[in-house]
Amino acid sequence: MSSRQRSVIAYLVGAGIAGSFLFAPYVGRSFVTAAFPHLRDLAYSFPFFLLPVPWGLWNFWYQRRRPGFRIGTWGASLGVLLVAGANLLLLARGQWFPLMLLAFLSVPAGYYLLWSFIVGPINEFVGL
């Protein structure tokens, strides 16, 4: 398999997995707004539809760089970057609140698990 093919497959694996999980934020929005109507503006302020792009690029970059640590740690670092971006977005819009700091613990932990047990094995399965 050529380097270009590996790169495309790496991007598609990351983007495909993230795209498969997009139903959770979209379904969750209606439950959050029904239970907590005052959070309606917050629930619709994040651009969840863009998640496949960084996931695909992050997996592509992992396959190109081959860093000296495991893929779960690599995925957790993406979680830290995305949470930092979300906090900055909320801060810029004047919607930030201190509870958002908990996302720095929960999102990277979830990303570590997703990348360790889903992205990594699928990468191996497709020969990356």
Secondary structure, DSSP 8 states (H G I E B T S, - for coil): --HHHHHHHHHHHHHHHHHHTTHHHHHHHHHHHHH-GGGHHHHTSS-GGGTHHHHHHHHHHHHHH--SS-HHHHHHHHHHHHHHHHHHHHHHHT---GGGGGHHHHHHHHHHHHIIIIIHHHHHHTT-
